[in-house]
Amino acid sequence: MPLTSAKDGVTLRVKLTPSARIEDVSNCLQTPDGPALKASVRAVPEDGKANAALCLMLAKKLGIPKSAVAVSSGQTNRIKIISIQGLSAEDVKAKLGF
């Protein structure tokens, strides 16, 4: 499971595909680091644009402020750990549909 409970929310492991045609969050897949949620954004992977687009997309899908979503590790890697504040793992699973 790519979700882990944290002190004030959850962390989510994501494999990001930048410069994609469609912005979406889809099924889970297995990575060398463990399971991850597959996500794609239109933004290019330079100057943090793809990371910002990922955080904004997740915030919209989860119905929370964008300030509650942040990349906590993997800023320059395709596998990222996303911190989501204010939601439980069950809430995130239900809202993202996995």
C-alpha angles and dihedrals in degrees: 000000000000092000125088126180114241135188097275103010137335141298121227127199110219134182104211126206110194125197091034126155094233131037108224147134113226142166130332120264136187118254130178088261093050136271118343137181113245114234134173131194134183094228121103120247098248133105091002094294095131092047091050091048090050092051092047093048092049092047091052093047091047095044095235134119115277089238088068092063123067140158103246097179139005098047092160098028130084090232108070136180110220122199114214117189127203100021134092124229090254091054092051093047092050096046095045093042103233 
